[in-house]
Amino acid sequence: MRHDPRTHRVFATKSHLARDMVRRAHASPLQFRWVTADAAYGQDSRFRRFIEDLQLYYVVAVPKSQQVHGPRIEDRFRREAPPEAWQRLSVGPGAKGERFYDWAGALLPVVRERDGDEPTRRRWMLACRSISNPDEIAYYLASAPLDATLVDLVRIAGCRWKIEECFQTATNECGLDEYEVRRYTSWYRHITLAMLAHAFLAAMATLEREKGVVTTTLPTSWTSHRPRSAVSWQLALRPENAVITP
């Protein structure tokens, strides 16, 4: 950080700002267990460790060049992921219905120096592949409870897109970007009022939908320990047998 005596403000990177936001939320009465973020934050190992130190869990995007126990995460999925690891799962409803992608996930080895002999969490690597364009793949790292499944992590990863949808809706419906100001105070007032209006509309829409909520049962996954691999791939459960042998 760098302090500017002329403005009495301190320069902070996006990662520092994100940590401050998470720290304030964690200290508030707000109760939450998960943090999700895009690759700008996910690739920062200090940010991921900060989340773990707060006893929270995360699913964060990372670039394809992200190293995972040595190799790049892209290389690990392309070379090691068996075909059975890819599962078609929904990240949640969108404007045109459920949003499906092909997902693959693997449990990473336990880091004894950090987790001890009896870890209370497990780390994952995930990949999300477009159905229409299989060459389009996004990658994630996760730290999750011991009983978490791939379905759970996909659901959390999908929550991040709600933030982008929130800003888009606030822009379209509440004029979030329609300001012509030169000072921070004026900008802050406009943004606060626009987001307050959006929160009101979202609450009213939720009340209208409460009577028509439909729950969907998503498929489960099971763990297969494959030889010559340092990770444990989560394979789709096949109805014709209970074990997949290499």
N, C-alpha and C positions, 0 to 999 in steps of 0.2 A: 504494500500500500504506500501511497505517496501523499503527503499533506501539503495543501496549498494555503499559505498564511493569508493570501489576499482574499480568499473566498471562505475560509474556515471550513472547507470541505476536504474530504479524504478520498483519493482515488482508490477504487476497488475493482478488481476483475469481476467478470460475470460469475465465476465460481465462488468468489468471496461473498458476493451479493446473495447468491443462492443459499449458501450456508447460513448467512444471517437470517434469511427468510425462514428456512427450516428450523433454525434455533428458536426464533420468536414463536413460531407455530407450536413447536414442541413444548415451550414453556407456558403456553396459553392453556385455557380449559379445553381447547379443541382436542379431541381424541382421534388419533389416526395411527396406522401401523406401517403404511407403505409410502414410498416416495418414488416418483417416476420422472424421467427427464430425457431430453434429446441428447444427441452425441456430443454437443458442446460441453455438457456437464458429465455425461457418462464416461468419457474417455479420461477424465481426471481421477486418478486413483486416490488422491487425497479427499476428494468429494465422496467417493464411495466408502472410504474408510470412516469418514466423518459420520455418514449415515449409520454405519454399523456400530460406531461408538455410542450413538444415541439409542441403541437397542431397537432400531427400526429396520425395516426390510426395503428392498428397492428392486425395480426393473428399469434399467436405463439403456438407451440406445448407445451404440459405439460404432466407430468407423470400421470398415472391412479390414483395415490394416492393424486393428487392435491386437496386440499379442496376448495370447492366453496360454500360460505355462510354456512359453517358448514360441511355438508357431503362431502365425496370424490366424485370427478367428475365421476368416474366409477360407483359408487353406484347410483348417481343421474340418469344416463342414463339407467341403468339396471332396476331400480325400477319405474322411473317416466315417461320415454319416451313412448308415445303411439305408436302403430304400424304405424299409419298414418304419424308419424314424419319422418320416414326414406324415403329418396328420392334418386333415382339413378342419380347421376350427374357426369359430366366429369370434371376432374381437368386440362384438356388440352391435346393436342396431344402428343403422344409418338412415339417410333420407329415403333410400330405396330398399330397405329391409336389412337383414343380417349381413355383415361384412365378413366374408370368408377369405382366408388365406391358408396356404400350406405352411405349417409350423414344424420345426424340429428342435429338440432340446436335449441337453446332456448334463448330468451332474458332474461337477468338477471335483478333483481330489481335495480332500481336507487339508488345510494348511495347519499343521500341528503347532507351529510356532505362534499362531494367532488364535486358533480355536481350541487348543488343548486336546486331551485324549477323549473327551466327551463333548463334542460340538453341539451347540444348541441351534445351529442354522446350517444350511448347505448353499453353496454357490453353484450357479448354473451358467451355461452359455446357450443362447437361443438364436434361431434364424427364422425369419418371416419371408416367405417366397410368394410373389404375385402369381395368381392362377393364370391370368391372361398373358403375362410375360415372365416365364420362369427364370430369366436371367436377372430379373430385378429382385434382389434379396437384401433385406435389412437385418442387422445383427444387434444382439442385446446381451448384456450381462445382468445377472440377478443374484440377490442374496435373499433367501426365503426360509420359512420355517421348515422343520424336518419333514412334516407331513404334506408339504405343498406339492401339487402336481403341475404338469405342463398346462393343463386347462386353467388352473389358478393364475399362473404367470401370464398367460395370454390375455386373460381378463384384465389384469393390472396394466399390461402394456397398452391395451386399447383405451384405458382411461386417459392417457396422455393426449390422445386426439380430441378428447372433449374440451381441452383447454383451447386448442386452435379453433374448434367449432364455436366456443364461447365468444372469442374475440370477433370471429366472423359474423356471428349473429348480432352481437352488440354493435358492430359497425353498420350492418344492414338495417337493423330495426331501431336502434337507439342513437344513431349519429355519433358513435364513439370517435370517429376521425374528423368530424365536422367542427373544427375549432380554428380560429384565426387569432392567436394570442402570441405575445412575445415574452411573457413572464411565467415562471414556474407556478406561482400561486394560481393564476388564471387557468393554466392548463390543468392543474391538479383538481380544481373545482369542477371543470367540465368533465374530466374523466370520472370523478367520483359520482357525479349526478348521472352520467350515462350508465355506469356500472350498477348503480342503485336501481335505475329504471329496468335494466336487464334482469337483475336479481328478482325484482317484483314480478316481471313477466314470466320468468322461469318458475317461480313458486306457484303462480296461478295456473300455468300449464301443467305442472305436476299434480295439482289438486284435481284438475279435469281428467287426468289419465289414471288416477288411482283405482278407479272401478274397473278398468279394462286391462290391468297388468296381466301379461301372459308369461309364464315361466317356461324356460326351455332347458331340457336335460342334455348336457353336453357329454360327449364320450370320455371315457377314462383312459388312462395309460398305465403301463406297468414297466418295471425296470428289468432290463436285460444286461447282465455283465458279460461283455464280449471279450475274448482273449486279445492280447497284444494292444490294449487300448487303456489309456489312463483315465478315461471318462466313462460314465455309465449312460448309454443312450436310452431315452424313453420311447419305447416302441408302441405302435398302435396295437391294441388288443384284437387278435383275430379270432373269430368265432369257431373256426374249425379245429383249433388246437390251443393249448395253453402255454406252449413253450416253443420258442424259435431257436433252433440250433444253427451255429455258423456252418 
